[in-house]
Amino acid sequence: MGIELVSNISSSGLTLEEEESFLKNYNSELACNRVQLCKNEIQKFQRYNEPDCTEEWKPPRLVEKLGWWKQMLEKAKAQDKINADRLKRENEATKDNEKP
């Protein structure tokens, strides 16, 4: 097993390229799909942690990748709540404006 030397690590523990790639993937989804995207990515990386997964298959910085997606999941859930609250207020305002 070789040692990977990476000098461009971000504050999240990912390489800048990994973080940029994950962020592009996250931002390319509609806001309503981001929670599911994060859950899918977390599930994917958790499979590498299962006992029957060989070391050669585990991606580098697995823990950091899981952590990044978990953080984005919380962000997506918070945004979903904000969007739902805003939609509710807009619907209530529309009903109030339609009353004679």
C-alpha positions as CSV (number, residue, x, y, z in Angstrom):
1,M,0.0,0.0,0.0
2,G,1.5,3.3,-1.1
3,I,1.6,6.6,0.7
4,E,-0.3,9.4,-0.9
5,L,1.3,12.8,-0.7
6,V,-1.2,15.7,-1.1
7,S,-0.3,19.3,-0.4
8,N,-3.5,21.0,-1.4
9,I,-5.7,19.9,1.5
10,S,-8.6,22.3,2.4
11,S,-9.9,23.0,5.9
12,S,-12.4,20.2,5.6
13,G,-9.6,17.6,5.1
14,L,-10.4,17.0,1.4
15,T,-8.2,18.0,-1.4
16,L,-9.2,21.2,-3.2
17,E,-10.2,19.2,-6.2
18,E,-12.4,16.8,-4.2
19,E,-14.1,19.6,-2.4
20,E,-14.7,21.5,-5.7
21,S,-16.1,18.4,-7.3
22,F,-18.4,17.6,-4.4
23,L,-19.6,21.2,-4.3
24,K,-20.3,21.2,-8.0
25,N,-22.3,18.1,-7.6
26,Y,-24.2,19.6,-4.6
27,N,-24.9,22.9,-6.4
28,S,-26.0,21.2,-9.6
29,E,-29.0,19.7,-7.8
30,L,-32.2,21.5,-7.3
31,A,-32.6,22.6,-3.6
32,C,-35.5,20.1,-3.2
33,N,-33.2,17.2,-4.2
34,R,-30.1,18.1,-2.2
35,V,-31.1,16.2,1.0
36,Q,-31.5,13.0,-1.0
37,L,-28.2,13.6,-2.9
38,C,-26.4,13.9,0.5
39,K,-28.1,10.8,1.9
40,N,-27.1,8.9,-1.2
41,E,-23.4,10.0,-1.1
42,I,-23.2,9.2,2.7
43,Q,-24.6,5.8,2.0
44,K,-22.1,5.3,-0.8
45,F,-19.1,6.2,1.4
46,Q,-20.5,4.2,4.4
47,R,-20.3,1.0,2.3
48,Y,-16.6,1.4,2.1
49,N,-16.5,1.2,5.9
50,E,-18.2,-2.2,6.0
51,P,-16.0,-5.1,7.2
52,D,-16.2,-7.0,3.9
53,C,-14.7,-4.0,2.0
54,T,-11.1,-4.5,1.3
55,E,-8.6,-1.7,2.0
56,E,-7.6,-1.3,-1.6
57,W,-11.2,-0.3,-2.5
58,K,-11.4,2.4,0.3
59,P,-11.0,5.9,-1.1
60,P,-8.4,8.2,0.5
61,R,-9.8,10.5,3.2
62,L,-12.9,8.4,3.6
63,V,-13.8,9.9,7.0
64,E,-13.4,13.4,5.7
65,K,-15.6,12.7,2.7
66,L,-18.3,11.3,5.0
67,G,-18.0,14.3,7.3
68,W,-18.3,16.7,4.4
69,W,-21.5,15.1,3.1
70,K,-23.0,14.9,6.6
71,Q,-22.3,18.6,7.0
72,M,-23.9,19.4,3.6
73,L,-26.9,17.2,4.6
74,E,-27.5,19.4,7.7
75,K,-27.2,22.5,5.5
76,A,-29.7,21.0,2.9
77,K,-32.2,20.1,5.7
78,A,-32.0,23.6,7.1
79,Q,-32.5,25.1,3.7
80,D,-35.5,22.8,3.1
81,K,-37.1,24.1,6.3
82,I,-36.5,27.7,5.3
83,N,-38.0,27.0,1.9
84,A,-41.0,25.3,3.4
85,D,-41.6,28.1,5.8
86,R,-41.3,30.7,3.1
87,L,-43.7,28.8,0.8
88,K,-46.2,28.6,3.7
89,R,-46.0,32.4,4.3
90,E,-46.4,33.1,0.6
91,N,-49.5,30.8,0.4
92,E,-51.0,32.5,3.4
93,A,-50.3,35.9,2.0
94,T,-51.9,34.9,-1.3
95,K,-55.0,33.7,0.5
96,D,-55.2,37.0,2.5
97,N,-54.9,39.0,-0.8
98,E,-57.7,37.0,-2.5
99,K,-60.2,37.7,0.3
100,P,-62.8,40.3,-0.7
